[in-house]
Amino acid sequence: NNNRKSHTRSVGDVYFGSQQFHEAAQQYLRALELRSAYRGDASIPYDVLFMKLAHSLYNNGEQAKALEFAAQASLWNDDSEEIKDFMYNIMMLQLKK
């Protein structure tokens, strides 16, 4: 589905691109809150928002939280190999600890 990739850049994307992962995570979390509360812009699917948040948390060193939000993404898109691979990689890292 091309709609999943053709969304506009958000403030979170700008923070992520400049490797400010904590700030990016905060922006993605806020976007999810607004989307839920006000039934916001449906052009950005929930699974995409959850994965953006998960990637930000992962890059900020918060693997357990990243896994939780990736699991949320998988509930919205259970066919996504990207989500499954991301979750698998986190679980393997946690097993090595």
C-alpha positions in Angstrom: 0.0 0.0 0.0 1.7 3.2 -1.2 -0.3 5.3 1.3 1.9 3.9 4.1 5.0 5.4 2.7 3.7 8.7 1.2 3.0 10.6 4.4 4.5 13.9 5.1 7.5 14.5 7.5 6.5 15.3 11.0 8.3 17.0 13.8 9.2 13.6 15.1 10.8 12.7 11.8 12.9 15.8 12.0 14.1 14.9 15.5 14.8 11.3 14.4 16.8 12.5 11.4 19.0 14.6 13.6 19.4 11.6 16.0 17.5 13.3 18.9 15.7 10.0 19.6 14.2 11.0 23.0 12.6 14.0 21.5 11.4 12.0 18.4 9.8 9.4 20.7 8.0 12.2 22.6 6.6 13.6 19.4 5.4 10.3 18.0 3.8 9.5 21.4 2.0 12.8 21.3 0.9 12.1 17.7 -0.6 8.8 18.8 -2.4 10.5 21.7 -3.9 13.2 19.5 -4.8 10.6 16.9 -6.7 8.6 19.5 -8.3 11.5 21.2 -9.4 13.4 18.2 -9.4 10.8 15.4 -6.7 12.8 13.7 -5.0 12.3 10.3 -5.8 8.8 9.2 -3.3 9.1 6.3 -0.6 7.9 8.7 -1.7 4.5 9.8 -1.4 3.5 13.5 1.2 0.8 12.7 3.5 3.4 11.1 3.2 5.7 14.1 3.8 2.8 16.6 6.9 1.7 14.6 8.3 5.3 14.4 7.9 5.4 18.2 9.5 2.0 18.6 12.5 2.9 16.4 13.0 6.1 18.4 12.9 4.3 21.7 15.2 1.6 20.4 17.8 4.1 19.2 17.5 5.9 22.6 18.5 2.6 24.3 15.0 1.7 25.5 14.7 -1.7 24.0 12.0 -3.0 26.3 9.7 -0.1 25.6 10.5 -0.3 21.9 9.4 -4.0 21.9 6.1 -3.0 23.6 5.3 -0.4 20.9 6.4 -2.7 18.1 3.9 -5.3 19.5 1.2 -2.6 19.3 2.2 -2.0 15.7 1.8 -5.7 15.0 -1.8 -5.6 16.2 -2.5 -3.0 13.5 -0.6 -4.8 10.8 0.0 -8.4 11.6 1.3 -9.1 8.0 4.3 -6.8 8.3 7.6 -8.6 8.0 9.4 -5.4 9.0 7.6 -5.3 12.3 8.2 -9.1 12.9 11.9 -8.7 12.1 12.3 -5.7 14.4 10.6 -7.5 17.3 12.8 -10.6 16.7 16.0 -8.6 16.6 15.1 -6.9 20.0 14.2 -10.2 21.6 17.5 -11.7 20.4 19.4 -8.8 21.8 17.6 -9.2 25.2 18.4 -12.9 25.3 22.1 -12.1 24.9 22.1 -9.9 28.0 
